Amino acid sequence: MTRHIAPAAAAVVLLLAAVPARALAHVRYVTPGGEGRIGELLGAVASDPLALALLFGGGVGTVVAGAGWLRFRPLRTDLAVLRTTLRSYDDLLPWLARLAIGLPLVGAGFTGYLFSPVATAEFLGLPGPAVRLFGIGVGFLLVFGFATRLAAAVGLAGYALGLALSPALLLALEYAPGLLAILLLGGGRPSADHVFSRLSNAEGSVYQRIDPVRETLAPIGERLAARDDLVPVVVRVGLGASFVYLGIVQKLLMPGQALAVVAKYDLTAVVPVSPELWVVGAALTEVALGIALALGLFTRAGCGVAILMFTTTLFGLPDDPVMAHVSLFGLVSVLVITGGGAYSLDRWLAERFDTDADVQWRGDEPTPTAD
């Protein structure tokens, strides 16, 4: 399994790094870009012994912490109960995914941009009313869970069109796995689709006789639902790719913008290190977190780190758009419930080290064992 994952992850990294020319960074939301080159950025960090020591120490500390957890397995019973409790919420996943994608789409539609605040109608060369109608229409259908899979398919088509017009939409890459997850999960409950499906299945109901979906689209939905075990795989790989992209392109390849954020919010007063170390450290953290999520390594722990990062950004940058984070919060919450799922290193570690980690999503519940 790992032989196939590693080349795929490397290909994703190379692909994301190859299209930075027109891609605008997330920090463009809050500050204009500045001049800067990656060589100068890395050179400044490499010439600072303290910066190198902090980066090396942070990396080694993370590896040691992971190895120590596998070796000693602290709080084993507590974590087993936590995993069991979280997995018991899996019936709420469709609702959570719909809100995570639908709400920011509605906000984007009313504001007049397509998925990302940098992708305005004028920037993409699209009619403003069409962009607004797309976001509001698809978003409301997802929120209410009406024609959910069809709305998700339309959303994916809209994202593909926007991405073809501008790579800037890679900043909103999380929408792709989110919409794919909704395609697999369907509307779930509570949703309008669930209500109509109950009416359609009720013998003697008037709606059963006029239902246009039951005989045509329902079989497609059933085939998609049969592969809902891929939801955690789709979400974590998509989120992982998004983190890697933001870390490499937003910070390392466009250091001027990242350094401008450090200066604007005086971040060196919060943690007294050089601005260059701030940028490189943040980039390496995002890349490492993205790779860990994509491979399904310590998935829930990585989601905890991601939530901490989102919260810090949300409250630390007063002019950062709130709606830009709703989708990320929601999709990370999906992974908190599902864990790494199939095709993950968490599954391999569970079998190799008997860690009581998730063997598979919706699999057997872990049984706490005494040390």
C-alpha positions as CSV (number, residue, x, y, z in Angstrom):
1,M,0.0,0.0,0.0
2,T,2.7,2.5,0.9
3,R,4.6,1.8,-2.3
4,H,1.6,3.2,-4.2
5,I,0.9,6.1,-1.9
6,A,4.4,7.6,-1.9
7,P,4.7,8.1,-5.6
8,A,1.2,9.5,-5.8
9,A,2.0,12.0,-3.0
10,A,5.2,13.0,-4.8
11,A,3.3,13.6,-8.0
12,V,0.7,15.8,-6.2
13,V,3.5,17.9,-4.7
14,L,5.2,18.3,-8.1
15,L,1.9,19.2,-9.8
16,L,1.0,21.8,-7.2
17,A,4.5,23.4,-7.4
18,A,4.3,23.6,-11.1
19,V,1.5,26.1,-11.4
20,P,2.3,29.0,-9.2
21,A,2.5,31.6,-11.9
22,R,-1.0,33.0,-11.6
23,A,-2.0,31.5,-8.3
24,L,-2.6,34.1,-5.6
25,A,-1.8,33.3,-2.0
26,H,-4.3,33.0,0.8
27,V,-2.6,36.0,2.4
28,R,-3.7,38.1,-0.5
29,Y,-7.0,38.2,1.3
30,V,-5.5,40.5,4.0
31,T,-2.5,42.2,2.5
32,P,-1.1,43.1,-0.9
33,G,1.9,41.1,-2.1
34,G,5.5,42.2,-1.9
35,E,8.7,41.4,-3.6
36,G,10.7,38.3,-2.5
37,R,12.6,35.3,-3.8
38,I,12.7,31.8,-2.4
39,G,16.5,31.8,-2.5
40,E,16.8,34.9,-0.4
41,L,14.3,33.5,2.1
42,L,16.0,30.1,2.5
43,G,19.4,31.8,2.5
44,A,18.4,34.0,5.4
45,V,17.2,31.0,7.4
46,A,20.2,28.9,6.5
47,S,22.6,31.6,7.7
48,D,20.9,31.8,11.2
49,P,22.2,29.0,13.5
50,L,19.3,29.6,15.9
51,A,16.7,29.2,13.1
52,L,18.3,26.0,11.9
53,A,18.4,24.7,15.5
54,L,14.7,25.5,16.0
55,L,13.7,23.9,12.7
56,F,15.7,20.8,13.3
57,G,14.6,20.5,16.9
58,G,10.9,20.9,15.9
59,G,11.2,18.1,13.3
60,V,13.1,15.8,15.6
61,G,10.7,16.5,18.4
62,T,7.7,15.6,16.2
63,V,9.3,12.3,15.1
64,V,10.2,11.4,18.7
65,A,6.7,12.2,19.9
66,G,5.2,9.9,17.3
67,A,7.6,7.1,18.0
68,G,7.1,7.5,21.8
69,W,3.4,7.3,21.4
70,L,3.7,4.1,19.4
71,R,6.1,2.7,22.0
72,F,4.3,3.5,25.2
73,R,0.7,4.0,24.0
74,P,-0.4,6.4,26.8
75,L,-4.1,6.9,27.6
76,R,-5.0,3.8,25.7
77,T,-8.4,3.2,27.2
78,D,-9.4,6.9,27.0
79,L,-8.4,7.1,23.3
80,A,-10.3,3.9,22.5
81,V,-13.4,5.3,24.1
82,L,-12.9,8.6,22.3
83,R,-12.6,6.8,18.9
84,T,-15.7,4.7,19.6
85,T,-17.7,7.8,20.5
86,L,-16.6,9.8,17.5
87,R,-17.4,7.0,15.1
88,S,-20.9,6.8,16.5
89,Y,-21.6,10.2,14.9
90,D,-21.1,8.8,11.4
91,D,-24.8,9.2,10.6
92,L,-24.3,13.0,10.8
93,L,-21.5,13.0,8.2
94,P,-23.7,13.9,5.2
95,W,-25.2,16.8,7.2
96,L,-21.8,18.0,8.3
97,A,-20.3,17.8,4.8
98,R,-23.3,19.6,3.3
99,L,-23.1,22.5,5.7
100,A,-19.3,22.7,5.3
101,I,-19.6,23.2,1.6
102,G,-23.1,24.7,1.2
103,L,-22.8,27.6,3.7
104,P,-19.6,29.1,2.3
105,L,-21.0,28.7,-1.3
106,V,-24.0,30.8,-0.3
107,G,-21.7,33.4,1.2
108,A,-19.6,33.4,-1.9
109,G,-22.7,33.8,-4.1
110,F,-24.0,36.8,-2.1
111,T,-20.5,38.4,-2.0
112,G,-19.9,37.8,-5.8
113,Y,-17.0,35.5,-6.0
114,L,-16.5,31.9,-7.1
115,F,-15.4,29.6,-4.2
116,S,-12.4,31.8,-3.2
117,P,-12.4,35.5,-2.3
118,V,-9.7,36.1,-4.9
119,A,-11.7,34.6,-7.7
120,T,-14.2,37.4,-8.3
121,A,-16.4,37.4,-11.4
122,E,-14.4,40.3,-12.9
123,F,-11.1,38.4,-12.2
124,L,-12.4,35.3,-13.9
125,G,-14.1,37.1,-16.8
126,L,-17.5,35.7,-15.9
127,P,-20.9,37.4,-15.7
128,G,-21.5,38.6,-12.1
129,P,-25.1,37.5,-11.9
130,A,-24.2,34.0,-13.1
131,V,-21.5,33.7,-10.4
132,R,-23.9,34.9,-7.7
133,L,-26.7,32.6,-8.9
134,F,-24.3,29.6,-9.0
135,G,-23.1,30.1,-5.5
136,I,-26.5,30.8,-4.0
137,G,-28.3,28.1,-5.9
138,V,-25.9,25.2,-5.4
139,G,-25.2,26.3,-1.8
140,F,-28.8,26.4,-0.7
141,L,-29.5,23.0,-2.4
142,L,-26.7,21.5,-0.4
143,V,-27.7,23.2,2.9
144,F,-31.3,21.9,2.6
145,G,-30.2,18.6,1.1
146,F,-32.4,18.8,-1.9
147,A,-31.2,17.0,-5.1
148,T,-28.0,16.7,-3.1
149,R,-25.9,14.6,-5.4
150,L,-27.0,16.5,-8.5
151,A,-26.1,19.8,-6.7
152,A,-22.7,18.4,-5.8
153,A,-22.1,17.4,-9.4
154,V,-23.0,20.9,-10.6
155,G,-20.7,22.3,-8.0
156,L,-17.8,20.1,-9.2
157,A,-18.4,21.2,-12.7
158,G,-18.4,24.9,-11.6
159,Y,-15.1,24.4,-9.8
160,A,-13.5,22.7,-12.8
161,L,-14.6,25.6,-15.0
162,G,-13.2,28.2,-12.6
163,L,-10.0,26.3,-12.2
164,A,-9.6,26.2,-16.0
165,L,-10.0,29.9,-16.1
166,S,-7.6,30.6,-13.3
167,P,-5.3,28.5,-11.1
168,A,-6.1,31.0,-8.4
169,L,-8.9,28.6,-7.4
170,L,-6.3,26.1,-6.2
171,L,-6.6,28.2,-3.0
172,A,-10.0,26.7,-2.6
173,L,-8.9,23.2,-3.4
174,E,-10.8,21.8,-0.4
175,Y,-14.1,22.2,-2.3
176,A,-13.2,19.4,-4.7
177,P,-12.9,16.6,-2.0
178,G,-15.8,18.1,-0.1
179,L,-18.1,17.9,-3.1
180,L,-16.8,14.4,-4.0
181,A,-17.6,13.3,-0.4
182,I,-21.1,14.7,-0.7
183,L,-21.5,12.7,-4.0
184,L,-20.7,9.6,-2.1
185,L,-22.7,10.3,1.0
186,G,-25.8,11.8,-0.5
187,G,-28.2,14.0,1.5
188,G,-28.4,11.8,4.6
189,R,-30.5,13.0,7.4
190,P,-31.8,15.6,8.2
191,S,-32.4,16.6,4.5
192,A,-35.1,17.2,2.0
193,D,-33.9,14.2,0.1
194,H,-34.5,12.0,3.1
195,V,-38.1,13.3,3.5
196,F,-38.9,12.7,-0.1
197,S,-37.4,9.3,-0.1
198,R,-39.6,8.3,2.8
199,L,-42.6,9.6,0.9
200,S,-41.5,7.7,-2.2
201,N,-41.2,4.4,-0.2
202,A,-44.6,4.8,1.5
203,E,-47.1,2.4,-0.2
204,G,-50.2,4.3,-1.4
205,S,-48.7,7.7,-1.2
206,V,-49.5,10.2,-3.9
207,Y,-45.9,11.2,-4.2
208,Q,-44.9,7.6,-4.9
209,R,-46.9,7.7,-8.1
210,I,-45.3,10.9,-9.4
211,D,-41.8,10.5,-8.0
212,P,-39.4,11.3,-11.0
213,V,-36.3,10.1,-9.1
214,R,-37.0,6.7,-7.8
215,E,-36.6,4.8,-11.1
216,T,-34.0,7.0,-12.8
217,L,-31.5,8.6,-10.4
218,A,-31.9,6.4,-7.3
219,P,-29.9,3.5,-8.7
220,I,-27.0,5.8,-9.4
221,G,-27.2,7.1,-5.8
222,E,-27.2,3.6,-4.5
223,R,-24.0,2.7,-6.4
224,L,-22.3,5.8,-5.1
225,A,-23.4,5.1,-1.5
226,A,-21.9,1.6,-1.8
227,R,-18.5,3.3,-1.9
228,D,-19.0,5.7,1.0
229,D,-16.0,4.0,2.7
230,L,-13.9,6.1,0.4
231,V,-15.1,9.4,2.1
232,P,-12.2,9.7,4.6
233,V,-9.7,8.8,1.8
234,V,-11.1,11.5,-0.5
235,V,-11.3,14.1,2.2
236,R,-7.9,13.6,3.7
237,V,-6.0,13.3,0.4
238,G,-7.8,16.5,-0.8
239,L,-7.1,18.4,2.4
240,G,-3.5,17.1,2.4
241,A,-3.0,18.4,-1.2
242,S,-4.4,21.7,-0.2
243,F,-2.1,22.1,2.8
244,V,1.0,21.1,0.6
245,Y,0.0,23.6,-2.0
246,L,-0.5,26.5,0.4
247,G,2.8,25.7,2.2
248,I,4.9,25.5,-1.0
249,V,3.2,28.1,-3.3
250,Q,1.8,30.6,-0.8
251,K,4.8,30.8,1.4
252,L,8.0,29.4,-0.1
253,L,7.4,30.4,-3.8
254,M,5.7,33.7,-2.9
255,P,7.6,34.8,0.2
256,G,7.0,38.5,-0.3
257,Q,3.3,38.1,0.5
258,A,4.0,35.9,3.5
259,L,6.6,38.3,4.9
260,A,4.1,41.2,4.4
261,V,1.6,39.3,6.7
262,V,4.3,38.8,9.3
263,A,5.1,42.6,9.2
264,K,1.5,43.7,9.1
265,Y,0.4,41.8,12.2
266,D,3.8,42.1,14.0
267,L,4.0,38.3,14.4
268,T,7.6,38.5,15.5
269,A,6.4,40.2,18.7
270,V,4.2,37.1,19.4
271,V,7.1,34.7,18.9
272,P,10.5,36.5,18.8
273,V,12.1,34.9,15.8
274,S,13.1,36.4,12.4
275,P,10.3,37.0,9.8
276,E,12.1,34.5,7.5
277,L,11.9,31.8,10.1
278,W,8.2,32.6,10.6
279,V,7.5,32.0,6.9
280,V,9.7,28.9,6.5
281,G,8.4,27.4,9.8
282,A,4.8,27.9,8.8
283,A,5.4,26.5,5.3
284,L,7.2,23.4,6.6
285,T,4.4,22.8,9.2
286,E,1.7,23.0,6.5
287,V,3.6,20.7,4.1
288,A,4.3,18.2,6.9
289,L,0.7,18.3,8.0
290,G,-0.6,17.9,4.5
291,I,1.6,14.9,3.8
292,A,0.5,13.3,7.1
293,L,-3.1,13.8,6.3
294,A,-2.8,12.5,2.7
295,L,-1.1,9.4,3.9
296,G,-3.5,9.0,6.8
297,L,-0.8,9.2,9.5
298,F,-2.0,10.1,13.0
299,T,-5.1,11.5,11.2
300,R,-7.1,12.7,14.2
301,A,-4.0,14.3,15.8
302,G,-3.3,16.1,12.6
303,C,-6.8,17.3,12.5
304,G,-6.3,18.7,16.0
305,V,-3.3,20.7,14.8
306,A,-5.2,21.9,11.7
307,I,-8.1,23.1,13.9
308,L,-5.6,25.0,16.1
309,M,-4.1,26.6,13.0
310,F,-7.5,27.6,11.6
311,T,-8.6,29.1,15.0
312,T,-5.4,31.0,15.4
313,T,-5.7,32.5,11.9
314,L,-9.4,33.2,12.3
315,F,-9.0,35.2,15.6
316,G,-5.4,36.4,15.1
317,L,-6.1,38.1,11.7
318,P,-9.0,40.4,12.3
319,D,-9.6,41.1,8.6
320,D,-9.4,37.5,7.4
321,P,-12.7,36.4,5.8
322,V,-14.6,34.1,8.1
323,M,-16.4,32.2,5.3
324,A,-13.1,31.2,3.7
325,H,-12.5,28.9,6.7
326,V,-15.9,27.3,7.1
327,S,-15.2,24.6,4.5
328,L,-11.9,23.7,6.1
329,F,-13.3,23.5,9.6
330,G,-16.1,21.3,8.4
331,L,-14.0,18.9,6.4
332,V,-11.4,18.5,9.1
333,S,-14.4,17.7,11.5
334,V,-15.4,15.0,9.0
335,L,-12.0,13.4,9.5
336,V,-12.2,13.7,13.3
337,I,-15.2,11.5,13.1
338,T,-14.0,9.0,10.4
339,G,-10.3,8.8,11.3
340,G,-7.9,7.8,8.5
341,G,-10.2,5.1,7.0
342,A,-9.0,2.7,4.4
343,Y,-5.7,3.0,2.6
344,S,-4.1,4.9,5.5
345,L,-1.0,4.4,7.5
346,D,-3.1,4.6,10.6
347,R,-4.7,1.3,9.5
348,W,-1.2,-0.2,8.9
349,L,0.0,1.0,12.3
350,A,-3.0,-0.5,14.0
351,E,-2.2,-3.9,12.5
352,R,1.6,-3.6,13.0
353,F,1.8,-2.0,16.5
354,D,-1.6,-3.0,18.0
355,T,-2.4,0.7,18.6
356,D,-6.2,0.3,18.7
357,A,-6.3,2.9,15.9
358,D,-9.1,2.7,13.3
359,V,-8.7,-0.4,11.2
360,Q,-11.3,0.9,8.8
361,W,-14.1,3.4,8.9
362,R,-17.3,1.8,10.2
363,G,-15.3,-1.2,11.1
364,D,-15.3,-3.1,14.4
365,E,-15.1,-1.0,17.5
366,P,-11.8,-1.1,19.3
367,T,-11.7,-3.1,22.6
368,P,-9.6,-1.4,25.3
369,T,-6.9,-3.6,26.7
370,A,-5.0,-3.5,29.9
371,D,-1.3,-2.5,29.7
